[in-house]
Amino acid sequence: MNRRSLRLFSVMAMLLAALLGLASAPQATATPTGMDVFCESGGNQYYCELTYTSSVGAMSISWYINGSYIPAYANLYFFIRSCSTSQQYNVTAVATDSTGTAQAGYTINCRSGPWQ
């Protein structure tokens, strides 16, 4: 095999490997990263939102309040909900992308007064 044929063969082998998924791709960071849940309360309501710095592919979001899954909030980045004055709520967001799952949470006390 001459030098030109060898180079052409190498290029073809790399293309074939890429098509078959044999070429090594950079590994994605596992799970959505930089997740945080923030909540505030006022007027017998509370508001919670999910923020994150990155995810890979589509991301699904599940919300849990005091350990109970809330299907009405599925895939929402924020919600507002009524609450009972002085009641404490543990809010958790679980986010899943193509690389895995991460979660973040916040504990909020319901306020009847101004938002804070």
C-alpha positions as CSV (number, residue, x, y, z in Angstrom):
1,M,0.0,0.0,0.0
2,N,1.4,3.4,-0.9
3,R,1.3,6.4,1.4
4,R,-1.7,8.0,-0.3
5,S,-3.7,4.8,-0.1
6,L,-2.8,4.4,3.6
7,R,-4.0,7.9,4.4
8,L,-7.2,7.4,2.5
9,F,-7.7,4.1,4.3
10,S,-7.2,5.8,7.7
11,V,-9.7,8.6,6.9
12,M,-12.3,6.0,5.8
13,A,-11.7,3.9,9.0
14,M,-12.2,7.0,11.2
15,L,-15.4,7.9,9.3
16,L,-16.7,4.4,9.7
17,A,-15.9,4.4,13.4
18,A,-17.8,7.7,13.8
19,L,-20.8,6.4,12.0
20,L,-20.9,3.2,14.1
21,G,-20.4,5.2,17.3
22,L,-17.0,3.7,18.0
23,A,-15.3,7.1,18.1
24,S,-14.8,8.4,21.6
25,A,-17.1,11.3,22.4
26,P,-16.5,13.7,25.2
27,Q,-18.3,12.5,28.4
28,A,-21.1,14.7,29.5
29,T,-21.2,16.0,33.1
30,A,-23.6,13.7,34.9
31,T,-27.0,15.1,35.9
32,P,-28.3,18.6,35.7
33,T,-25.8,20.9,37.5
34,G,-26.0,23.9,39.6
35,M,-29.5,23.2,40.8
36,D,-31.1,25.4,43.4
37,V,-34.7,25.9,44.7
38,F,-35.7,29.2,46.1
39,C,-39.0,30.0,47.8
40,E,-40.7,33.0,49.4
41,S,-44.0,33.5,51.1
42,G,-46.6,36.2,51.8
43,G,-50.4,36.6,51.9
44,N,-50.9,33.0,52.8
45,Q,-49.2,31.8,49.6
46,Y,-45.7,30.7,48.7
47,Y,-43.8,30.8,45.4
48,C,-41.0,28.4,44.5
49,E,-38.7,28.3,41.5
50,L,-36.0,26.0,40.2
51,T,-32.8,27.3,38.7
52,Y,-29.9,25.3,37.2
53,T,-26.7,26.0,35.3
54,S,-26.7,23.2,32.8
55,S,-28.4,20.0,31.6
56,V,-27.9,17.6,28.7
57,G,-30.9,17.1,26.4
58,A,-34.5,17.5,27.6
59,M,-35.0,17.9,31.3
60,S,-38.0,16.7,33.3
61,I,-38.9,18.2,36.6
62,S,-40.9,16.6,39.5
63,W,-41.9,18.6,42.6
64,Y,-42.5,17.2,46.0
65,I,-44.1,19.0,49.0
66,N,-43.5,17.5,52.4
67,G,-42.5,14.3,50.6
68,S,-45.7,14.0,48.4
69,Y,-45.3,14.2,44.6
70,I,-47.4,17.0,43.0
71,P,-48.3,15.9,39.5
72,A,-49.9,19.3,38.6
73,Y,-46.5,20.9,38.8
74,A,-44.7,18.3,36.6
75,N,-42.1,20.0,34.3
76,L,-42.8,23.5,35.7
77,Y,-39.8,25.7,36.6
78,F,-41.9,27.6,39.2
79,F,-45.3,27.5,41.0
80,I,-47.4,29.5,43.4
81,R,-49.5,27.7,46.0
82,S,-51.8,28.7,48.9
83,C,-50.7,27.8,52.4
84,S,-51.6,27.9,56.1
85,T,-50.1,30.6,58.2
86,S,-47.0,29.4,60.2
87,Q,-47.1,26.0,58.5
88,Q,-43.7,24.8,57.4
89,Y,-43.3,23.2,53.9
90,N,-40.4,21.2,52.6
91,V,-40.2,21.7,48.9
92,T,-38.0,19.4,46.7
93,A,-37.4,19.5,43.0
94,V,-36.1,16.4,41.2
95,A,-34.7,17.1,37.7
96,T,-33.7,14.4,35.2
97,D,-31.9,14.8,32.0
98,S,-30.2,12.4,29.6
99,T,-27.3,11.9,32.0
100,G,-29.0,11.4,35.3
101,T,-31.0,12.9,38.2
102,A,-30.3,15.7,40.7
103,Q,-32.4,17.3,43.4
104,A,-32.5,20.5,45.4
105,G,-34.8,21.6,48.2
106,Y,-36.0,24.5,50.3
107,T,-37.9,24.8,53.6
108,I,-40.4,27.6,53.7
109,N,-42.6,28.9,56.5
110,C,-46.0,30.3,55.4
111,R,-46.5,34.0,56.1
112,S,-49.8,35.9,56.2
113,G,-48.0,39.2,55.9
114,P,-45.9,40.8,53.2
115,W,-43.8,38.6,50.8
116,Q,-40.3,37.8,51.9
